Amino acid sequence: MKTETPRNIRKLSDEDKRNVRETIADRLAAGEVTLGEAVRLMRLAVGMTQANYAKMVGVDIRVLIDVEKGQGNPRLDSLEKIAKPYGLAVSLVKLAPRSTGVVNA
């Protein structure tokens, strides 16, 4: 599922940017966007380029690009650095049981 990026996001107030970040975090938790899509949308919500954001958090730009594309195999510490400015942490979460398609009568 591809998520569109609002074109006017850099013109948002700080409060609106905060609301956008919270909405994206909620969508991520609900499984509506991938980790890469969420990282990209949140980075754009604060109005930063990939190069600026990578430098700010202390990861190589290639790592950030790969995470946003859903590729590569980033280290845990890289993911933690990318998530920290958003108030997010990398952790294990219990998944909801998957439907088997079998209906119990």
Secondary structure, DSSP 4 states (H G I P E B T S, - for coil): ---PPPTTGGGS-HHHHHHHHHHHHHHHHTTSS-HHHHHHHHHHHTT--HHHHHHHHT--HHHHHHHHHT-S---HHHHHHHHGGGT------PPPPPP-SPPP-
